[in-house]
């Protein structure tokens, strides 16, 4: 043979060329194998494969609320992969998967012959599941003109090593946990939850075929964007399963007849369930994780370390609370806009619009560029395409940035927090009407005047300081220092000779009497009582505090109401119960924080609950009974602030405490009138709608069917007095009403009557 080559020079050169090419190939391959083009993972590293994992936020029953991730990936075990899912993948992507060792030589030869020599595009790609897994895990790098060749060889080497280390079942598990699906979703579990709202183990044949079908081109076959295209691709997968014997022809035809039905759940940061709550979790985690270290001594990363954040949130209640809030705000917004009409401040008050405009990032950016105010206004008045939120639809309109700001100024916003009062465990948290467009959280960030929801603290302080619940006060207006004269809602002058006991005055939320009770008790005593019950904010020591001129957060107000249903003890709202690492090891646990000593005596606590039940049964919150038909045991308090800027409602049941607030983000914009803006109309319906929805679900029976303990005969006797009492003939004839009391009573912490000074008893004695 060698002699023949020597005699024929062309054979000699051909042989040299082949040997040279083979040598170059061997050297080239060796350079890849030994890491000249980038270090390849060793067998040891492959044994310890660890991919970035999304951190899960879980409800109290373990149901997934949302995730924090760079890539939306959540690994599962092989046992959780249904057989029809595995069969769909193998039939579609790698029919000889169980026969080859990572590289399918028959497929490669087919690709070489049909694609390269015959230019036949139908030959397929020749890529195996193991090769795809190598690409999924390590990606591809840009090596210039030889990039595709280098990457292919690297993937082949890694695929062979994977096959040597792992079983076929392990490779399938790794593949399904790393493969990219549509909508920036990585891993079959994340895709199953996102597109069908199910765990992987629960998806049926057609759903499995849809997801496997997207692997060919995750965008082109995205079932959310291109449902018909995705359905046709699903049918191709089903036909492949029939071709390779995984399904009968009848089963294929039956499956192809079924419609493509999605149950899409977006776990992105801006969408999905409880976005305000998840945003708060993320803030808290950054602080908590600073105190924890992983096994390597490094800080945990919430976007990559696959932590499990167990929360107290009730998944169903959260969903119902969001529905209730949005349903009511949609209707209230319409009332709000119609009441203002063309005189609305967002249309007529250019100062408000301009000040809001100055807070935008667009204004600030132009200001840093050195633009003058007039130049900025001219630029921000230019029309452009802007996406605008509305309840009925999100639409893109050609308007200016200034017009956009005015558009958003008109919207009312809301907040709702519901807790288990005995522990403080948060059950529902709704921070606003739509997190995509209104990022400000009205549960944790906002502080607003609380209006008449502060009155129960005044009455509690009065009882704790010895006032009899059957003490009577006239509703007649009285002037205090600086000429301040509080009046009752409606503005009608009360009959000076009719007096109300504490229960009647609180249930009807009478402003004049609330201030008198405050003055009789003492401002400092009321402040002390409120602080003892859980209010931390600075409280102004002025008579108007009785009417709720203090600004508090929704969380703070909720905390201060817990003693009424927790044996007088304060429960601090909490929402993270424990944090686990990706192996299920507990990193941190959080328990309820409950005050050791009660801030209210048991007798006075029960009296206050009875008074607030009267608010619901015959006072300012009666629409819970009349309009919404609720028969649950409910106590509560409505609240409306000055100039109808804020509406509040506190709903109390034996096992649930819920506080709702409604108002405009810009505190200068209020409701047009009290009819619309009062707490009973603006905030109460959110709680009412939530209770209606919960009443229809038996899983909430422990809340909806709970009853307050009946009051004892002793307390019943203490409350046994007429709601109102008219002055006797001589008092009506000769006077002696509140109007006659000196204005300097404001300066005394507690006015001492004649009989008390003489005999040490109460004035009424």
N, C-alpha and C positions, 0 to 999 in steps of 0.2 A: 504493500500500500504506500509506504513511504517512498519507495523507488519510483512508483507511478507518479506521485506528487512531484518528485524531483524532476522527472522527465517532462512534466507539463507545468510551465511557469504559472499559468492562470489558476491551476488548482492550488499551486503553492500560495499564491496571494489570497485566494479565497479562504484557504485554511488559516493563514495568518490573520486574516480579517476576522474570521469567526472566533478564533482563539482570543484575539485582542478584544473583540466585543464581549466575549464571555468573561474575560478577565476584568474588563471595565465594569461589567455588570456585577461580578463578584465583589470587586472593590467598592462599587457604589452601594451595593446591598450591605456590605460589611460596615461601611461608614454610617449607614442608617442604623444598623443593628447595634453598633457600639456607641451610638449617641453623638456622632459628629454633627448631625442635623438637629440635634435636640435630644436631651436625655430621655430615654424610654423608661416607663415604670418597671421596676423589678418585680419578680414573683412575690417577694415579701410585701412590697407596697400594694400589689394587686390583691393579696390576701386580706389586707386591711382597708379595702375600698371604703371611702367615706365621702359622700356627696353633700353639697350644701342642702340643708333641709329647712323648709318653712317652719316657723314657730306657729303653733296653733293656739287660738284662743277658744276655750271651751265653756259651754254653759254649765249650769249646776248638774245636769244629767249627762254630761260628756258630749253633748251635741256640738258640732263645730259652728262657731259664730263667725270666725274670720281668721286671717293669717297675716303674718309679717314675713316678707320674703324678697329676695332678689330674683330667684327663679321659683315659681310656684310648684314646689315638689313636696310630696309627702309619701315616703316609702311604706310598703306593706309586705307581708310574708307571702311565700309561694302558695300556702294553703288558702289564701284569700282570693286567688285567681281562679275564676270559674273555668271549667274545661272548655266551654264554647268560646271563651276569649282566647285561650291558648291555641285552640284549633284554628280560629280565624286568623291569628297572626302567622302561624306556621304555613297555612294554606296560601296566604297572600304574599308573604315576604320571603319564605325560605322553606320550600316543600320538603327538602332533604335534610332539615335541621338535625334530626335525630340520627342521621347516618354519617355526616361529615365531621371533621375535627376542627371546624372553624372556618375552613376555606372549602367551598364547593367547586372542585376542579371541573366537574361536568358543566356547571353553569358558566365557569370562566371560559372553557373551550367554546361553548355555544356563543357567548358574547364575542369572543375573538373571531370566530368564523362568520357569524351572521352580521354582526355590527360592523366589523372592520373590513372583512373581505367582500361581503355581499351588500353592505350598506342597508341592512334591514333593521329598522328602529323597533320592531316588535320583539326583539330577542330578550329584552329584560336587562337588568343591571348586573347580575352576577354577584350581588352583595348578599352576604349571609347575616343572620341575626347577630352573630358574634362580631362580625366586622362592623355592623351598625352600632353595636354596644360600645366597641372601642372608640368609635367616632363620637358617640353621645357623651361618653365620660371625659374624653381628653380633647375633643374638638379638633379643628384643623388650623394650621398656621400657614402664613404666606411665605413660601420659600422661593418665590420668583417663578421663572418659566418651568422649573422642575417641580413646582409645588404639589401638583396633583399626584405625580408619581411618588414623591417622597411621602406624602400623607397616606397614600394607599399602602405602601410597604410598611409604614409604621403601624397602620391599623391591622395589617395581616400578622405582624409579629405579636402585637398586643392580643389579637384574637386567638392566636395559637397558645399564648401563655394563659389566657383566660380559660381555654378549653382544658389545659393541663391541670389547672388548679380547681376549677369549679365543675360541678355536675351540670347536666343540661337543665335541670330544674332551677339551679342557682342562677344560671345564665339568663333564663327566662325571667326570673324574679328581678335580676339586676336590670335587664332590658326594660321591663315594664315600669320600673321605678325611675328610669332616667330619660326615657324617650320623650321628645317634645311633641306636644299636641297643640291644638289651636288656642288662640288668645293667650299666648305667653304662659302656657301651662305645661309643667314638666311632671311626668309620672302619671300612671293610670289612675291612681286614687284621686289626685287633684282633678284630673279630667272627668272622672265619673261624677264626682261631687259637683263640679262646675256645670256640666252640661245636662246631667240627669238628676241631680240632687240625691244621689245614692252612693253608698259605698261600693267599691269594685265587686265585692262578693254578691251584691244584689242586682247587678245589671243583667238584663236578659240577652238573648241571642242577637236581636236586631240592634240593640244599643251597643253591644260589643262590636258588631260589624261596622257600625257608624264610626266608632273611635278608631278601630284598626284602619278603616278607610281613610281617615285624615292623615295617616302617616306618610302617604305618598306625596302630599302637598298640604301642609297644615293650614295655610291661608285659603288656597283654592277650594278646599273641601271643608271649610269651617261650617258646621251645621247651623250656627247662629246667623252667619252672614249670607251663606248660599245654601239654604235648606234643600232645594231641588237637586242641585249639583251633588250635595252630600248624600242624598237618598240614592241617586244613581250609582255613586261610588260604593255605597253600602251594598247594593245589589250585586256589584262585581265581586265584592268580598264573599257574599253568600254563594255565588256561582263557583268561586274558587273552592269553597268548602265542599260543595257538591262534587266538583271535579276530582278532588283528592279523597273522597269517601267519608268525609266527616258528617255530611248530611245527605239524606235521600233527595231525589228530585222533587218529591211531594213536599218535603220540608223546606226546600229552597223556595219553591213557588209560594207556599203559604207565608213564609217570612217576607218575601218580596211584596206581598199584597198589603202589608201593614204600613200605616202612615208613620212618618218621622215625627216623634213627639218629644220635645225638649222640656226640661224643668230647670232652666238656666239659673244658676246662683252665682253671682259675682262676689268673690271674696277679696276684691281689691280694696285699697284703703279708703276710697271715696264712696264706694257702693256697698250693697249688701246690708245685712242686719246690723243694727247698733253701731253705726260708724262713729258717732260721738263718743260712745263708750269705749270703742277700740282705740280711738285716738288718746283717750285718757289713760288706758292701759299702757299704751306705748310710752307715754310720758313717765308713768310710774316705773315701768320696767327699766328705763335708762338709769334711774336712781338706784333701784333695787339691785340690778346686776353689777353695779359698781362695787358692791360689797361682797360679791361672790366670785369664786375662781373655779375653773374647770380642772380636770386631773393633771393638766400640763401647767397649771399655775397661771393661766391666762384668763382674761375676762371673757364672759360669754357674749356671743353676738346674736341678737334676736332675729336677725335676717338670715343666718346661716346655720345655727346650731340645733335646730329642730326641737326647741323647748315646747313644753305643754303648759299653758297658763290656764289653770282651772279657776273659774270665776263662780260667783253666786248668782249670776243672771239666770232668770227663768226664760228659756228660749221662747215658749209659747206666749208668756205674758209680754215679753219685749215686742214680739211681732204684733200682738193685739194693741199694745200701747202706741206703737208707731202708726198703726191703722187709725186708731181713735183720734190721735192728735191731728193727723193729716186730714181726716174726714171733717173734723170740726173747723180747722183753720181754713180749709177751702171755702166753707160756707161763710165763716166770719169775715174772711177777706173781702168777699163780695159785699157784705153788709157795710164794712168799713169804707170801701171805696164809694159805694152809692151814697152813704151818709155825707161824705165830704164833697162829692161832686166836683165841680170846676174850681171850688175854693180850697182844694186840698193843698196842704203846705208843700208837698213835693212838686206841685205845679206852680204855686204862686210865691213861695218864699225862696228867693234866689240865694239868700245868705246860707240857708240850710244846705242847699244843693252845692254851693261853692265850697263850704267847709267840708262836706263829705267828699267832694272831688279832690280836695287837697290831701286827703288821707290815702288816695289811691296810689298804687305803685307807679302808674303812668305819670302822674303829677310829680312825684318825688324823683323819678328818673330824669324828667325834663328839667327840673330845678337843679339837679346836680350837674347838668350840662350847661348851666349858666343862662338858661332862658328866663326872660322876664315874665311877670305874672300875665301880662296881656298876651305875650307870645304863647305861653302855655295854654291860656284859655282859647286862643285862636286855633291851636293845634287840636285840642281836645274837643273842639266843636265840629271838627271835620267828620264827615260820615264815613263809616266803614262797616264791614260785615261783622256783626257781634251776635253771639249766642245768648239768648235770654231765657231765664226760667219763668215758667208760669205753671199753675196747677194743672191746667188742661193739656199743655204740651210745652216742650222745649223747642223754640224756633230760632232761626237765624234771621236777623233783620239788618237792614242798612241804616244804622243810626250812629250818632256820635257817642263818644265816651261819656260826655256830660249827660246826654239823654239816658244812657245806660244806668248811670248813678241815680238819676231821678226815678227810674223804673224800679230799682231795688229799694229805694227809700220808702216806697209805698207799702212794702210787705210787713205784715205783722209776723212776729216770731213767737216761739213758745219753748217752754222747758217742762219736763216732767220727771220726777224721781219717785220711785215706789220701793219701799223697804219693808222687811220683816221687822217690826218694832222691837221685838224681844231680843234680837241679835244685832240689828243694823244691817243685815245682809241685803244688798241691793238686788231687787227683783227685776226692775225695769229702769232704763235710763235713756231718755230722749232729749237731746240737747238743742234741737232746732227742727225746722221744717224740711230741710234738705241739705245734707252735708256737702254736696258738690258745689253749692252756690253760697251757703251760709256756714262758714267754718266756726264761727264763734259759738262756744258751748254755753248755753244758758243754765246748765246744771252746775258746772264747776267754776266758770269764769265770771259770770255776770253777778252784779250786786244791784238790787233795785229796792226802792221803798216797798215795805211789805203791807202797808195799809192795815185794815182791821184784823188781819191774821195775827197781829201782835196783841190784840185785846185779851185773849185767853191768859197771857202771862200777867197782865194787869189784874185780872180777876183771881188768878191763882195766888198772886202775892197778897191780895186783899184777904182771901180765905186763910192763908198761912199766917197772916198777921192778926187774925182774930175776928174778922168781919163775918157776921152772920149772913148766910145765903139769902135770908128773908129780910135783909136790910133794904129799905126802899129809898129811891132817889127820884127826884123830879127831872124830867127831860128838858126843863126850861133852860134856855141859853144863859150862860154866865160869862162875863168878860174877865180875862186874866191880864197879866202884865203886858205892856206894849199894845193894849187894846185888842188882843187876840180873842175872838169869840167863836168857838167851835159851834157848828150847827149840825143837825142831822140830815141825812140824805133826803132830798126832796125839797128842803128849804122851808117847809111849813112850820110855823111857830107852834110848839106843843102847848097843850092846856097846862098852865102852871100848877093846877091843883090835882093833876093825876100823877101818881108815883109808881115806879116800876121796881120789882125786885130784881136781884142780880141775874137770875135765869132768863127772865123776860127781856131784860135790857141787852144781854149778850146775844140771845137768839135773834133779836131784831137789829143787832149791831148799832146801838144808839151811841153816837159820838159824844153827845153832851154828858151822858152818864158815865161813859168810859173814863173821861177826863176827871169827873168828880170822884170816881172810885180811886183813880190814881192819886189825886190830891189827898183824899181821906187816908189812903194807905201810906203815902209818902213816895216821892219819886225814887229816892235811893233804895227803898225797900223793893220797888218794882224792878229796878235795874239789877239788884242783887239776885232776885228770883230768876230773872231771865238768864243771867250768867250761870246760875246754878243748874239750870235746865239745859244748857249747852250752847248758848250764844256767846261767841268770842269777840265779835266786832264791837267797836266803840259805840256806846249808846248815848245819844244826847240827853242830858238831864234837864229836860224841859217838858212842860205839860203836853205838848203835841206828840210826845213819844207814845202816848196812849192810843193815838190814831195811826201809829205805824209809820212815822216819818223817818225811822231808822232804815238804813239800807243794808240788806242782808243777802247772802247767797241762798240759792234754793237748797243746797246741801245743808247749810247752817240752820235754816228754818226747819228742815226735816228732822235734823238731829234734836232740836229743842222741843219738838212735839212728841218724841218717843216716850218720855216719862209718863204721858197720859195713858199709854197702853203697855207699859213695862214696869208696873209696880212702883212707879215714881222714879225709876232709874233711867239715866240717859244712855242710849246706845249710839255709838259713832258709826255712821254709814261706812261699810267696807265692801269690797267687791272682788278682791283676789283672795282665794282660799289657799292655794298652794301652787308652787312652780316645780316642774319636773324636768330633768334632762331627757335626752333622746332615748335613754335606756329605762326610763321610768323611775329613776332615783329622785327622791324628793330633795330639792335644793333649798326651799323655804316654805314655811307654812304661816298662815295668818289666822288668828282667832278673833272672835268678837271683842270689842273694847267697850265694856259696860261699867258705868260708875259704880263704885262700891256702896255708896250711901244714897238713899232716895232724896230727891229734891222737893218732893211733895208727900204729905202724909197720905195714907191709903184712903182715909175718909174724904179728904179734899180732892184727891184724884178722881174718885168715883163721882163726887159732886160735879166736877168739871166735865166729865164724860156725859153725865146726865144733862148738863147745860148745853153741851155741843150737840147732843142728840136732838134737843129741842130746836136748835138752829136748822136741822134737817127736817124735822117733823112739822114745825110750824113757823119757822123763822125765815131768814134770807136764802136758805138753800132748799126750800120746799120743792123746787122744780125737779129735784132728784126723785121725789115721789110722784108729782103731778105730771110733769112732761116726760120723764124717762121711765116711770113705772117701776122704780126699784123698791123692793120690799126688804132688802138686806138690812142687817143691823149696821147703821152708819151714824157716826158723829162727824161734825165738820165745822168749818169756818170759812166764810167768804171774805174777800178783801179787795178794796178798790182804793187807789191812791189819788193824790191831788190832781185835779184837772184830767182825771180819767187816763192817766198815763200807763197804769199797770193794773191788771186783773189777776187775782189769786184765788185759789181754792185749796184747802187742806181737807182731804177725805180720810177718815179714820174708821177702820173696822178692827175687830179684835186681833186679826192676824196680818193686817196690811195697812200701811200708812203711805199715802200718796199725796204729793204736793205738786200743784201745777201753776205755772205762771204764763201770762200772755201779754204782749205789748210790742211796740215798735223798737227796733234796735237803736234808733236815734231817740233818746228820751224826750226830745223837744216835740216829737210827733205823738200825740195821744189820740184817743178815740174822740169822735165828734160830740158824743153825748154819753151820759151815764147809762142810758137804756142799753146801749151796745157795749160800753166799756166796763160796766160793773162786773165784779168777779163771778157773780151768778150766771152771767151771760157769756163772758169771755173765757173764763178758765174752768168753771165747774163742769161744762159739758164734756170736756176731755176725760175727766174722771168718770162721769156718768156713762159715756160710751164704752170705756174700758170695762166697767162693771157689767154692763149689758152683755158684752162679748164673753166675759168670764163666766157669767151665769149660764151661758149656753154650753159650757164645757165642764163636764163632771170632774175633770182632773183638778179643777180649782175649788172643789166642794169644801175643802178645809178652810178656805178663805170666804167663799160666798155664803156658806151656810153657818158660819161661826156666829155666835151670839155673845153679847156682853153679859157678864155675870149680873144677875139682878141685884139691885141695891138692898141693903139691909133695912129692917124696920126702923132702926135708929136714924139712918140717913134719910129715909122716906119722911120721917117725922120732922127732920130739920128742914126739909124742902116743902113741907106742907103749909103753904101760904098762898094767898091769892096772887096771881101774876101782877095785877095792878091794884092800887088802892087810891081812892079819892080822899082828899083832905076833908076833915070834918067841917061842920057849919061855921064854927068860930074861927078856924084857921082861914077858911075862905073869906070870912067877913073882915078879919083884922090883918090878914097877910101872914108873912112868915115863910114865904117861898124862898127857893134858892136865889132868886133875883136880889133878895135883901141882904145876902151874905156879903161881907166886905171883900173887896178885890185883893186885899193883902193876904188872904188865906193861902195864896200860891207860895208865899214865902215861908209858911209853916209846914213842917214835914207831916204833921197830923193835927188837925183842928180838934181841940178839946172842948166839948160842949159843957154847958152849965152843970148838968146833973153828974157828969163824969168828974168834973172838978170838985163837986160838993161831996159826992158819995162814992166815987171811984167806979161807977157802973157805966153802961153805954148810954149814949144820948137817947136812943129809942126807949130806954127803960124809964 
